[in-house]
Amino acid sequence: MSPTSHRDLVHLWLMMALTFSTGIVDAVGFLGLDRVFTGNMTGNVVILGMALAGAEGLPVLGPALALVFFLVGAAVGGRVLRGAVVPWSRRTNVLFGSVAGMVLAVGVLVLASDSHAVALLATTLLAAAMGVQAATARYIAVKDVTTVVVTSVLTGLAADSKLGSGSGSGTTRRIVVVAILLAGAAVGAALLQWHLAAGVIVAGVVIAAVTLVGWFHPASRITPAATAGATA
């Protein structure tokens, strides 16, 4: 396996792990924190649209804050990565480490109190963290793995299937991505039976593990120069 292929495989599985963590926090946000998505902003936009049209019982402030702070987090991620030249660098590690720290801090916050104000703050901070994560994953650019949504993955899966174009390109990877997000959501829902903070803390641990593996695994930080040298 070439250095580039090895690096891409490492990045793929690290992004898969982040997708799993997103499934957990979205399940916790929607089921335990007043029906707010912290990673899937499409869901928040739809909720806001229905609420603004007069649908009863739907939150407005929570999804609105989550949407705004997700964008803020994504902008911060993009700003930090401006000018970066390798897929995984010190900047990438700082961003993922910050996401892990924020998610774990939210877990501790929710563990200490489950008031409505704390729940609102928790969803806002989690959305900001997921925005940073999504922007960083976008920079690493693993095909079909955004870590926060799977709509495009499902579109590609169907479009390239035998019923579609028939190319079958990326079918296995796309199925795994969907399954991992599904598994994360199931784990998040199950952990709610224990405590509201449990899923958030587990997600934070997963993100922290990704950060450490990405930083210490030699393949994840292969530079363009090293790859050129190996293939020359």
C-alpha positions, 0 to 999 in steps of 0.5 A: 500500500502506498503512503498516500493510500495508507493515509487516506484509509486512516483518514477514512476511519477517523472520519467514520468515528466522528460520524458515529459521534455526530449520531450520538449528539444529534440523538441526545439533542433531539430526544433529550434537549428539546428537539434540537439537532446539533449536527444536522442543520437541515433538520433545524431549518425544517423545524424552524420553517414549520414552527414559523408557519404556526405548527404547535409545540415546535421549538424556535429559539433552540434550533435558531441558536444551533443554526447560528452557532453551527455557522459560527463554528464552521467559520472559525474552522475555515479561518484556522485552516486558511493556508494549511497545506496538508490534510492533517496538521497541527491546526487540524489537531487543535480544532478537533481537540477543541471540539472534544474539549467543548463536547466533554465540557457540555457533558459535565455541564449537563451532568451538573444541571438539567434545567431548560437554560442549561439545555439551551446552552448545551445545544448551542455549544454542541452546534458550535462544536459540530460546526468546527468539526464539519469544517475541519472534516470538509478540509480533510475531504474524505469522499462521501464522509462529511461527519454530520449529514448523509443526504448526499451519501444516500443520493450517491448510493441510489444514483450509482446503484443498479437502478440508477447509473449502474456504476456502483461506485463507492457503494460499500463506503456509503452503506457503512457511513449510513450504518455508522450514523445510524448506530451512533444515533441508536447508542445516543438514544440508548444512553439517554436511558442512563443519563442525559449527559452520558451520550455527550460524554461518550461522544466527547471521548470518541472525538478525543480518541480521533484527535489523538490517533490522528496526531500520533499515527504517522500515516495521517500526517504524510506531507506532499513532499514525503509522498512525492519522495516515496513515489519518485 
